[in-house]
């Protein structure tokens, strides 16, 4: 069994599917960097999305710093089992399309699955530069239909 914890962040790709006992089956829609570190945007789970928990929230004696640590990649990565790649039929059923946006600094290609072209600024996961460029629709990668 291969887990998210067995893979390097650089080896992760949009379209990979993972199973978690609490979050169920999740598909990676986007990978990036956020204020709190490396981010993974799953299709139906906010586990590693890089967003700050609400400040002042204390749940059962858990501090906001512990909440940040517990929701930041790679905490708990060994509990996410890799189950393959999303298929073209699943992508079509969800109304998603493949998009790509290149970093103007290093040229790294960011691949995203989304219903429409993502807009707004992003931080390059390769070089760290923040940029705002429109994403372009692209053909699915050759390996998307395992």
Secondary structure, DSSP 8 states (H G I E B T S, - for coil): --BGGGS-GGG--TTEEEEETTTEEEEEEEEEEETTEEEEEESS--TBS-----TT--BTTB-HHHHHHHTSTTTTGGG-EEEEE--HHHHHHHT-EEEEEE-TTT--EEEEEESS---S-EE-TTT--EE----EE----TTTT-
